[in-house]
Amino acid sequence: MNHNLVDLLIHDASVWTPGGLLVDGAVAVRRGIIDRVGLMRDAHHWPEPSRRLDARGMLLLPGLVNTHTHAAMSVFRGLADDLSLEEWLRKHIFPAEARFVNVETVYWGTLLSCVEMLRTGITTVCDGYFFEDAAAEAAERSGIRAVMGQGIIDFPSPDCSDPSRAPAIVRQFLDRWKDHPRVKPSIFCHASYTCSPETLKKSHALARERNALFQIHLAEGPGEVDQIRRQYGLTPGRHLHGTGVLEPGTLAVHCIHLDEEELDLLASSGAGVSHCPESNMKLASGVAPVPELLRRGVPVGLGTDGPASNNDQDLFGEMRSAALLHKVHRMDPTVMSAPQVLDMAAMGGARALGLGDEIGAIEPGRRADLVLVDMDRPHLTPLYHVPSQMVYAASGADVHTVMVDGEILLENRRFVHLDVDEIMENVRKIKKSVKKSSSSVIGVL
Ligand SMILES: [Zn+2]
């Protein structure tokens, strides 16, 4: 066996590295890890690869990181829109979930979402839902890198009719996935208004003990602020800080309604933040103080949120929305620059999930989670500035080839292993059963 052999050489690419753009660049991958990054003229002296990938006319980006979704909810995409968060959740989503969420729907819904995400350049996803074991199986089959959070709430849920059994379900889930190379188990407490302080503390202690990411929605809408004030006499940020769960290893999602002091508490806690601009706009939840979080050094990543509240899972769209939303909100075109936003979509997300040493940039020693974007397109011509082009002009449809751990999952816009038609057919079948038996439950159908 030739130990000098590399598995893959991506050649003649424009490579987006932490130091800037490498024109006529090459990247060698060995055993799933980025081995070398350099110029083509030097690559001629590198070890012989077992496979070459011609990347002429293409831009090599680090794989994008989607820090927040409920992937299985693709089965409810478009079911109920244009409603307030409270009405959408309580009148439509919770009843639909109670009736139709099961092992089967979670598996196919999650697999469909993984397909959607991979083909738009997302190589890592952080998910939170019910029946997360089935969701993790779907993520594993797709080949995506995943942090999968088993959901916890204090009332009966689709996978746990007796909330006192939830800790046992979570433990079993953590045990099953603890040694998987790509699928990491996590705990997802829905929010402070659906989980008591005791539930939060116990779940967080378990996450810490197992070195698993602890996820929670925080300060998403004005309704949450009112409810937490009524229940605990505090704002959501102060309340959550008081429970002790804000720490490194915690991901706080949304973080919209926080005052200056709460932003300081969050920044000093070491927790990461997921920013989901399109979901926040669609549900009119508010505008998260992201420039203030970034200024305080908080690791902030981008998230799509679930496909029932977005309704797509394309991080290129989130990048553009994030850049535009904060500019118009402040009437200041200089906030949230394209380089800052592109960085949030890869390295920011990696850091927010605690994976900042492994993924998020193209440099030797990191995992080969890589995306080739086809730049030979009218709307991407000419190229002056990579971040501007990616944030303001590109879309997920421009993604050509995607790999995770150096394994090519999508090549020339086709999946190598997955039967996408079969996956879509299964989700269409689920939609039929939702539609047939739900008209009495869900008024909008
Ligand atoms: Zn969410």
Boltz pocket constraint, residues with backbone or C-beta under 6 A from the ligand:
constraints:
  - pocket:
      binder: B
      contacts: [[A, 68], [A, 69], [A, 70], [A, 217], [A, 253], [A, 305], [A, 306]]
      max_distance: 6.0
